[in-house]
Amino acid sequence: MDKIWVMVNGIPGNVAVNIAKHILKDSRLKLIPFSMTGPEIIESRYNIDGCSIDLLKPDVRDDKIKKIIKNKKSFISVDYTHPSAVNENAEFYCRHNLPFVMGTTGGDRKLLGNTVKESSISAVIAPNMAKQIVGFQAMLEWCADRFPGIFSEYSLEIRESHQKGKADTSGTAKAVAKSFVKMGIDFSENNIIQERDPKIQKTEWNIPDEYLKGHGYHTYTLISEDKTVKFSFTHNVNGRDVYARGTIDAILFLFGKIAVQSQGKVYTMVDVLKKV
């Protein structure tokens, strides 16, 4: 099989850099040495394991992408940029007929999906690329669909901790909250407790020093009205490798869909896991 060309957008962001490193090591993939980045980025070039990446700011990316498309013909874009850029970037990919994997959280998710559905491309869109966490979410969704109201007499507390640079509330926490609401709990996304202070993360959350700049800790606690029953679900991730592995699976999945000329389809990581 010919190698799949991949353009990772969001460099020099930590997640995007990590994804690019994994792609460079994967014999099935080949990294395009360009990356869309934000207007605030000072650098014009970034080196990743000996590969020099040209950083494309918004004012030049339309012209540059046309040249890249002309040279590479077909490739998959991977987006790990900033929540504020989600919808603009999706419109850009659709306008240039670039199938993409959207790992960035935030933005108007309904508009994001509709943008793809009204286009001639398909995309994998997921707030979390860690396959095992996606499986956990799917279990909760299954329970919510089959046992609505099962936790109607319970309260819910959601706590999440991510590195200081994460701009928005955890997309995974929001998705899990929706499942518990279907199960009867009165809960708002605004009640999700965020932690972004490294000192508190170290002393109270016991997050190792080496992962303070890259982690995702989540705890969901349900307590019965009379305080006699308690459920607690936790998933803690140190580093970013688990997201990179899931992203690569999403790339391979989307490539397979492109091969059968899929258009206007929004796939999730559950689709990737099921390989439908």
Secondary structure, DSSP 4 states (H G I P E B T S, - for coil): -PPEEEEEESTTSHHHHHHHHHHHH-TTEEE-SEEE--TT---SEEEETTEEEEEE-TTTHHHHHHHHHHHHSS-EEEE---GGGHHHHHHHHHHTT--EEE----S-HHHHHHHHHTSS--EEE-S---HHHHHHHHHHHHHHHHSTTTTTTEEEEEEEEE-TT--S--HHHHHHHHHHHHTT----GGGPEEE--HHHHHHTS---GGGTTSEEEEEEEEEETTS--EEEEEEEEESSHHHHHHHHHHHHHHHHHHHTT--S-EE-HHHHHHT-
